[in-house]
Every structure is written in C-alpha cells, then in structure tokens.
Amino acid sequence: MRLFLRLAGAVVLIVLLFLLLSPGGTLETEEIIWDKAAHFIAFGLILWSLGVLFRRLPRTWAALLAVVLGGAVEVVQGYIGRDPSWGDLLADALGVAVALLIWAAWRRFRPREALQT
C-alpha cells in the first residue's frame, strides 16, 4: 500500500508540475475563478504528494516547501509565455493551508501509531 501511495504521489506531483509549467495562453475574465480554484486544488494535492513521498518530513516544512514551489512556478510562468500572478500564489498558499488543516483534523481522529502496523 505504501508503494502504491508513493507512486500515486509521484504521478500526481509530476502531472501537476507539467500542467503548471507547460506553455499556455492567457485567461479570459470569466475563467479567472476556475484558474484560482485549480491552483487551490492543485497545491492541496501537491502538499499531499510531498507528504506521501517524504513521510518523515514534518508537515509544516512540507507546507512551506509547497508554497515556495508555488512561488517558483509563478516566476517560471513569466518566462514561458504564461501570466504570473500574485492571485495564483495566494490561491496556492490557501490550498496548502486548507490541506494542512484537513491533514491535522484527520490525524486527530486517526493517530499515527495506528498506521504503523
């Protein structure tokens, strides 16, 4: 099961980074909300992927790494013909924060010791 989760985490991380860093056009105004929602969900999944791939990494450090990755993605997007945006970075950080809160709530109901079987 751990191998499957790690493979899934790696695939999710690679696919999301590919989508975030592939060249694309600019968004029209009515699509902006969907872009922010996509960033929010993507970075929640990136935090999950980092947590699965690096199990011993404290989640707060994984969250910081995910937000730094979001900043790096926005910088790179400026060089590949996409629009870098502070709004995207905010959506990234909010996605990471919500994913971290969900993880903390999950751990409260399911302690780590129970998973070590």
TORKE-650819 format. One record per residue: residue number from 1; x, y, z of N, C-alpha, C in turn. Coordinates in steps of 0.001 Angstrom, whole numbers, padded with zeros to 6 digits. Example, Ala and Ser with C-alpha at 12.3 -4.5 7.8 and 13.67 -1.06 7.14 Angstrom:
<recs>
REC doke     npx     npy     npz    capx    capy    capz     cpx     cpy     cpz
REC    1  013190 -005690  007800  012300 -004500  007800  013200 -003300  007800
REC    2  012850 -002250  007080  013670 -001060  007140  012900  000030  007870
</recs>
This chain:
<recs>
REC doke     npx     npy     npz    capx    capy    capz     cpx     cpy     cpz
REC    1  000821 -001196  000000  000000  000000  000000  000864  001258  000000
REC    2  001952  001250  000766  002828  002420  000793  003443  002676 -000573
REC    3  003843  001589 -001257  004421  001743 -002590  003407  002353 -003542
REC    4  002170  001877 -003487  001121  002422 -004341  000909  003909 -004053
REC    5  000854  004283 -002766  000666  005694 -002412  001824  006555 -002890
REC    6  003034  006030 -002756  004202  006798 -003215  004196  006959 -004727
REC    7  003842  005898 -005440  003747  006005 -006900  002649  006997 -007292
REC    8  001513  006921 -006624  000417  007856 -006903  000851  009286 -006594
REC    9  001541  009479 -005485  002027  010808 -005130  003002  011353 -006155
REC   10  003903  010502 -006632  004866  010926 -007646  004162  011281 -008951
REC   11  003203  010473 -009352  002469  010745 -010590  001689  012052 -010477
REC   12  001003  012242 -009364  000231  013478 -009160  001161  014685 -009203
REC   13  002291  014611 -008533  003239  015723 -008495  003778  016027 -009892
REC   14  004157  015005 -010635  004706  015206 -011979  003660  015784 -012923
REC   15  002451  015232 -012886  001390  015717 -013781  001050  017174 -013457
REC   16  000924  017496 -012183  000575  018870 -011814  001687  019853 -012195
REC   17  002929  019475 -011967  004029  020367 -012359  004076  020539 -013868
REC   18  003809  019466 -014603  003756  019581 -016061  002664  020563 -016481
REC   19  001480  020422 -015895  000374  021311 -016250  000652  022759 -015859
REC   20  001277  022948 -014693  001567  024303 -014226  002677  024978 -015027
REC   21  003585  024174 -015591  004746  024747 -016278  004692  024630 -017794
REC   22  003620  024060 -018322  003523  023977 -019777  003044  025322 -020327
REC   23  003554  025705 -021495  003129  026985 -022073  001634  026990 -022355
REC   24  001046  028128 -022180 -000387  028257 -022427 -000736  029701 -022691
REC   25 -001965  029931 -023051 -002419  031287 -023329 -002865  031997 -022070
REC   26 -003300  033225 -022254 -003819  033991 -021131 -005278  033629 -020915
REC   27 -005759  033873 -019735 -007142  033541 -019380 -008053  034738 -019613
REC   28 -009278  034438 -020013 -010272  035495 -020121 -010875  035731 -018743
REC   29 -011531  036847 -018559 -012028  037257 -017247 -012943  036226 -016606
REC   30 -013853  035620 -017358 -014790  034682 -016745 -014123  033384 -016317
REC   31 -012929  033119 -016776 -012225  031892 -016411 -011313  032067 -015192
REC   32 -011189  033271 -014696 -010253  033532 -013600 -010616  032742 -012346
REC   33 -011889  032676 -012010 -012290  031948 -010801 -011909  030479 -010907
REC   34 -012044  029908 -012105 -011685  028496 -012295 -010178  028316 -012211
REC   35 -009425  029302 -012673 -007964  029237 -012563 -007541  029230 -011099
REC   36 -008143  030084 -010308 -007790  030142 -008879 -008211  028857 -008161
REC   37 -009379  028330 -008522 -009824  027069 -007927 -008878  025934 -008312
REC   38 -008403  025949 -009554 -007467  024918 -009998 -006162  025012 -009220
REC   39 -005660  026222 -008995 -004439  026400 -008198 -004662  025935 -006764
REC   40 -005799  026282 -006190 -006141  025891 -004825 -006113  024367 -004676
REC   41 -006794  023672 -005581 -006861  022207 -005529 -005491  021595 -005838
REC   42 -004816  022126 -006847 -003517  021573 -007249 -002516  021619 -006101
REC   43 -002475  022721 -005374 -001471  022811 -004325 -001869  022064 -003065
REC   44 -003149  021835 -002875 -003554  020891 -001833 -003051  019497 -002174
REC   45 -003174  019126 -003444 -002678  017816 -003891 -001154  017744 -003870
REC   46 -000498  018856 -004168  000971  018871 -004103  001425  018648 -002664
REC   47  000746  019267 -001703  001099  019017 -000301  000883  017550  000048
REC   48 -000219  016973 -000405 -000467  015546 -000162  000659  014719 -000771
REC   49  001045  015028 -002004  002117  014289 -002677  003420  014382 -001905
REC   50  003772  015570 -001444  005006  015728 -000673  004930  014939  000628
REC   51  003765  014946  001254  003593  014186  002492  003729  012693  002281
REC   52  003250  012199  001149  003339  010771  000842  004762  010390  000446
REC   53  005401  011241 -000339  006745  010923 -000818  007808  011064  000270
REC   54  007629  012026  001148  008615  012288  002200  007914  012176  003557
REC   55  007644  010954  003961  006850  010693  005165  007475  011257  006441
REC   56  008766  011321  006499  009429  011806  007721  009564  013331  007770
REC   57  009259  013989  006670  009315  015446  006623  008128  016011  007401
REC   58  008380  016872  008389  007253  017465  009128  006309  018193  008168
REC   59  005021  018081  008431  004024  018646  007519  004157  020156  007380
REC   60  004583  020830  008429  004749  022281  008303  005869  022612  007322
REC   61  006928  021809  007341  008017  022007  006373  007555  021658  004963
REC   62  006761  020605  004834  006209  020232  003531  005304  021352  003005
REC   63  004522  021965  003907  003652  023071  003513  004480  024264  003042
REC   64  005535  024576  003763  006425  025668  003360  007056  025369  002003
REC   65  007497  024138  001820  008084  023729  000544  007069  023872 -000588
REC   66  005826  023498 -000350  004782  023610 -001375  004531  025075 -001745
REC   67  004514  025965 -000759  004295  027386 -001043  005491  027966 -001803
REC   68  006700  027580 -001417  007898  028026 -002143  007846  027512 -003586
REC   69  007410  026275 -003759  007253  025712 -005094  006239  026526 -005896
REC   70  005150  026940 -005246  004162  027791 -005910  004764  029107 -006368
REC   71  005610  029711 -005535  006290  030946 -005927  007226  030720 -007104
REC   72  007947  029612 -007074  008865  029291 -008171  008088  029064 -009467
REC   73  006947  028396 -009367  006110  028156 -010552  005669  029489 -011146
REC   74  005264  030424 -010312  004826  031723 -010824  005966  032465 -011504
REC   75  007167  032381 -010963  008326  033029 -011593  008598  032397 -012954
REC   76  008612  031073 -013015  008887  030375 -014270  007791  030659 -015294
REC   77  006542  030751 -014857  005453  031024 -015789  005667  032336 -016540
REC   78  006301  033292 -015908  006590  034562 -016576  007555  034415 -017737
REC   79  008366  033364 -017717  009352  033143 -018773  008875  032196 -019870
REC   80  007739  031541 -019677  007284  030569 -020676  005998  031004 -021364
REC   81  005692  032284 -021289  004539  032793 -022011  003225  032727 -021263
REC   82  003271  032472 -019973  002055  032476 -019165  002084  033682 -018245
REC   83  000949  033999 -017684  000852  035168 -016825  001110  034803 -015370
REC   84  002242  035265 -014807  002439  035049 -013369  001467  035948 -012604
REC   85  001052  035476 -011437  000014  036221 -010724  000169  036053 -009217
REC   86  000037  037174 -008508  000020  037111 -007048 -001236  036389 -006585
REC   87 -002317  036530 -007342 -003564  035840 -007010 -003407  034330 -007068
REC   88 -002644  033861 -008061 -002372  032426 -008147 -001569  031951 -006943
REC   89 -000571  032748 -006554  000244  032378 -005398 -000602  032359 -004124
REC   90 -001515  033311 -004006 -002421  033320 -002858 -003305  032073 -002864
REC   91 -003837  031717 -004036 -004661  030501 -004146 -003826  029269 -003807
REC   92 -002558  029247 -004233 -001660  028135 -003902 -001507  028013 -002386
REC   93 -001216  029137 -001744 -000994  029138 -000293 -002266  028749  000466
REC   94 -003413  029218  000006 -004674  028846  000659 -004967  027361  000481
REC   95 -004671  026819 -000688 -004844  025385 -000923 -003969  024562 -000008
REC   96 -002733  025000  000176 -001808  024319  001081 -002312  024419  002517
REC   97 -002770  025607  002916 -003240  025802  004295 -004459  024930  004596
REC   98 -005404  024875  003673 -006598  024056  003893 -006227  022577  003929
REC   99 -005333  022154  003033 -004890  020749  003032 -004185  020413  004348
REC  100 -003418  021347  004873 -002734  021132  006149 -003741  021018  007286
REC  101 -004770  021839  007272 -005819  021759  008291 -006597  020446  008194
REC  102 -006878  020015  006969 -007568  018728  006788 -006701  017596  007310
REC  103 -005412  017660  007007 -004495  016622  007492 -004471  016606  009025
REC  104 -004404  017784  009640 -004367  017862  011107 -005659  017303  011710
REC  105 -006784  017619  011113 -008054  017083  011610 -008101  015568  011442
REC  106 -007609  015068  010332 -007574  013625  010087 -006704  012926  011126
REC  107 -005553  013487  011421 -004647  012892  012404 -005249  012905  013798
REC  108 -006074  013859  014065 -006702  013927  015380 -007634  012734  015599
REC  109 -008254  012273  014539 -009163  011142  014638 -008493  009810  014360
REC  110 -007327  009834  013759 -006619  008609  013410 -005134  008786  013738
REC  111 -004724  008436  014930 -003337  008676  015358 -002331  007925  014489
REC  112 -001141  008475  014399 -000064  007921  013592  000305  006505  014031
REC  113  000246  006212  015321  000605  004872  015816 -000278  003794  015208
REC  114 -001518  004123  014945 -002442  003161  014359 -002052  002803  012935
REC  115 -001316  003708  012278 -000924  003476  010890  000373  002678  010768
REC  116  001069  002447  011843  002372  001802  011805  002287  000276  011816
REC  117  001160 -000305  011556  001010 -001761  011597  001619 -002433  010397
</recs>
